[in-house]
Amino acid sequence: MSALLADKGYDGDNLRAEIAGPGAKPVIPNKSNRVVIHRFNKRAYGGRNVIERCFCRLKDFRRIAT
């Protein structure tokens, strides 16, 4: 099963339904004002931060690459 990792900015019912349609699992933390709380895998969400930091480091070296 595949999963889509996203931050709280993408926590919407329409987007969650669109992700779940093809069979993927949305791993999105809940906004603080959300009425219906959805469960998400905190461990998988932690991996999103690692990937984001990696891209940030690559962008730091853009000057050398270009």
N, C-alpha and C positions, 0 to 999 in steps of 0.2 A: 504494500500500500504506500502511495506517495503522500507527501505532506507539503503544504505551503506555509513557510514561516514568514510572518509579517509583524509589524509593530502595532501599537494601539490605534494609530491613525487609520488603520484599515479595518477596524472592528465595526462592521455594519452587517445587518441581517441579510441584505441583498447580496453582498459580496460573499458572505459565508455560504449562502445557498448556491451561488455560482461556482464556488470552489468545490463544494461537496457533490455537485451534479455529476462530473466525470469520475468521481470516486476518490478524489484526493481529500485529505483531512486538513482543515484549517487549524494551524497552531498560532493563534492570535490571542494575546492577553486581553482581558476585558477593560473597557474604559471605566473610570470611577463612577460615572453617572448611568451605567447600564442597569436596566431593571431585571432582565433575564440573564443570569450568570451562566456562561458557557465554560465547561472544563477545558483545560489545555495542558499539554505536556510541558512542564517547566524545564525539564532536562533537554528536550529537543529545542525549546525556545532559546536556551542558553547557547546552543550551537550557532544560532543566528548572530549573536554578538561576536563570536570568533571570526565568522566570515566577514562581517562588516569591518572589523578591525584590520583584517588582512587586506581588504580593498583600500582602506584608508592608508595603510603603509605603502601599497603600490602607487597610490596617487602622490605620496610624498616624493617618490623617485621618478615622477613623470618628467621632471626637468632633465634628468640624465638620459631617459629613454628617447626623448624627442629631439 
